[in-house]
Amino acid sequence: MSEVIRSTQALSAALPAQTAGDDASRIREQCREVEGIFLQQLLSAMDRSPWGEGLLSSGSGERVFNSLRNRELAGELAQREALGLSEMLYRELSGASSKDAP
Protein backbone atom coordinates (compact mmCIF):
# COMPACT_ATOMS: atom_id res chain seq x y z
CA MET A 1 0.00 0.00 0.00
CA SER A 2 2.87 2.37 0.66
CA GLU A 3 3.76 2.08 -3.05
CA VAL A 4 0.29 3.39 -3.95
CA ILE A 5 0.62 6.29 -1.50
CA ARG A 6 4.07 7.22 -2.82
CA SER A 7 2.81 7.06 -6.42
CA THR A 8 -0.19 9.22 -5.61
CA GLN A 9 1.93 11.78 -3.76
CA ALA A 10 4.46 11.94 -6.60
CA LEU A 11 1.66 12.31 -9.13
CA SER A 12 -0.03 15.13 -7.24
CA ALA A 13 3.28 16.95 -6.70
CA ALA A 14 4.06 16.81 -10.41
CA LEU A 15 0.72 18.20 -11.57
CA PRO A 16 0.08 21.84 -12.43
CA ALA A 17 -3.10 23.51 -11.23
CA GLN A 18 -4.69 23.49 -14.71
CA THR A 19 -4.38 20.71 -17.30
CA ALA A 20 -5.14 20.68 -21.02
CA GLY A 21 -4.69 18.50 -24.10
CA ASP A 22 -1.76 16.11 -23.87
CA ASP A 23 -1.29 16.85 -20.18
CA ALA A 24 -4.82 15.66 -19.43
CA SER A 25 -4.29 12.35 -21.28
CA ARG A 26 -0.91 11.88 -19.55
CA ILE A 27 -2.52 12.48 -16.17
CA ARG A 28 -5.33 10.03 -16.96
CA GLU A 29 -2.77 7.37 -17.89
CA GLN A 30 -0.84 7.95 -14.67
CA CYS A 31 -4.05 7.69 -12.67
CA ARG A 32 -4.74 4.34 -14.38
CA GLU A 33 -1.25 3.21 -13.37
CA VAL A 34 -1.97 4.10 -9.74
CA GLU A 35 -5.23 2.13 -9.95
CA GLY A 36 -3.26 -0.78 -11.40
CA ILE A 37 -0.76 -0.71 -8.54
CA PHE A 38 -3.61 -0.65 -6.04
CA LEU A 39 -5.35 -3.57 -7.75
CA GLN A 40 -2.11 -5.56 -7.89
CA GLN A 41 -1.61 -5.08 -4.14
CA LEU A 42 -5.23 -6.08 -3.52
CA LEU A 43 -4.93 -9.24 -5.62
CA SER A 44 -1.65 -10.17 -3.95
CA ALA A 45 -3.25 -9.80 -0.52
CA MET A 46 -6.12 -12.02 -1.63
CA ASP A 47 -3.64 -14.75 -2.63
CA ARG A 48 -2.15 -14.93 0.87
CA SER A 49 -3.62 -17.53 3.16
CA PRO A 50 -4.84 -16.12 6.48
CA TRP A 51 -3.59 -19.31 8.16
CA GLY A 52 -0.01 -19.11 6.86
CA GLU A 53 1.79 -21.97 5.16
CA GLY A 54 -0.05 -25.27 5.28
CA LEU A 55 0.41 -28.80 4.00
CA LEU A 56 -0.18 -27.69 0.45
CA SER A 57 2.11 -24.67 0.47
CA SER A 58 2.95 -23.30 -2.94
CA GLY A 59 6.38 -23.56 -4.47
CA SER A 60 8.40 -20.75 -5.97
CA GLY A 61 7.00 -21.46 -9.45
CA GLU A 62 3.45 -21.01 -8.28
CA ARG A 63 4.35 -17.79 -6.45
CA VAL A 64 5.97 -16.40 -9.63
CA PHE A 65 2.93 -17.42 -11.68
CA ASN A 66 0.56 -15.78 -9.19
CA SER A 67 2.63 -12.60 -9.19
CA LEU A 68 2.65 -12.38 -12.99
CA ARG A 69 -1.06 -13.22 -13.17
CA ASN A 70 -1.87 -10.51 -10.61
CA ARG A 71 0.20 -7.92 -12.49
CA GLU A 72 -1.50 -8.65 -15.82
CA LEU A 73 -4.97 -8.84 -14.33
CA ALA A 74 -4.45 -5.59 -12.42
CA GLY A 75 -3.21 -3.87 -15.58
CA GLU A 76 -6.22 -5.04 -17.57
CA LEU A 77 -8.67 -4.00 -14.85
CA ALA A 78 -7.00 -0.60 -14.54
CA GLN A 79 -7.24 0.00 -18.30
CA ARG A 80 -10.96 -0.77 -18.09
CA GLU A 81 -11.22 1.52 -15.04
CA ALA A 82 -12.97 -1.32 -13.21
CA LEU A 83 -13.04 0.38 -9.81
CA GLY A 84 -13.33 3.96 -10.98
CA LEU A 85 -10.38 4.87 -8.77
CA SER A 86 -8.44 6.42 -11.64
CA GLU A 87 -11.37 8.67 -12.54
CA MET A 88 -11.71 9.81 -8.94
CA LEU A 89 -7.97 10.53 -8.77
CA TYR A 90 -8.09 12.41 -12.05
CA ARG A 91 -10.96 14.62 -10.89
CA GLU A 92 -9.25 15.31 -7.59
CA LEU A 93 -5.88 16.11 -9.16
CA SER A 94 -7.18 18.16 -12.04
CA GLY A 95 -9.55 20.20 -9.87
CA ALA A 96 -12.59 19.17 -11.90
CA SER A 97 -15.91 19.39 -10.09
CA SER A 98 -18.36 16.52 -9.95
CA LYS A 99 -20.67 18.57 -12.20
CA ASP A 100 -18.13 18.21 -15.02
CA ALA A 101 -18.13 14.42 -14.74
CA PRO A 102 -19.87 12.49 -17.55
N, C-alpha and C positions, 0 to 999 in steps of 0.2 A: 504494500500500500504506500510505503514511503516513496517508491518510484513514481507513482501516480501524482502524489503531492508535489514532488520536485518538478515533474514535467509541467504540471499546471502552473506552479509558481514561475517557472522559467518562461512559459508561454505568456502569462499575463505581464511579466516584466518586459517582454520584447515587443508588446503591442502598442501602437500609437493610439491616441484617443479616438481618432476617426479612421475608418478603413474604407477602401474603394477598389473596385476592379480586381486586379491580380492579388492584391493584399487580402481581400475578402476570401478568395478561393484558397489562398495559402493558409489562412487562419482556419478555415473550415477543415482542410486536410489535417492540420495539426490537432484540431479538436477531435477528429476521428481517430488519430493516433493515440491520444490520451484515452479515449473510450476503449480502444483496442488493448492498451496496457491494463486498464481496469478489468476488462473482461478476462484477459489472460490470467491475472491474479485470482479472479473469482473462480475460474475453471480449475486452476491449480489447487486452490483451497478445497474445492469439491472433490478432487481426486484423493486427498489425504484421508486416511481412515481415522475416525475419532478414537479408536482403540489402539492405535499404534501398529507395529508390525505383528502379524499373526502367523499362523502355520503356512498360509499361502502368500507370503510376502513376495512382492514383485522384484524381479531382477533388474539389472541396470538397463538392459534392452527395453524392457517394458516402460521404465521411467523415461528413457529417451523418447520412445514412441509417444507416450502421454504428453510430454513437454512439447514435442513438435505438433501433435494433434491440437493441443490447446492453443498454441500460437497461431496456427492456420485458422482454426475455428473462430478465435477472437478477432483476427483480422477480417474475416468474412462478415462476422456479425457487426463489426465496427463500420465497415463500408456500407452495410445496409442500414446503419443507424438503428439497430435493433432496440436499444434501450432509450434512445433519445438523449443520452448524456452529452453527445457532441453538439447537438443543437442547443441544449441549455448552456453549455460552456460558451458556444459562439455568441449567443445573445448576451450573456453576462460580460464577456470580454469586449464585444464590439459596442456595447452601450445601447443595443437595440431594445426597444420596449416590447412588451408582450402584445401590444396592439399591432406591431409591424409583422408579427409572426403569421405565417400562412395558415 
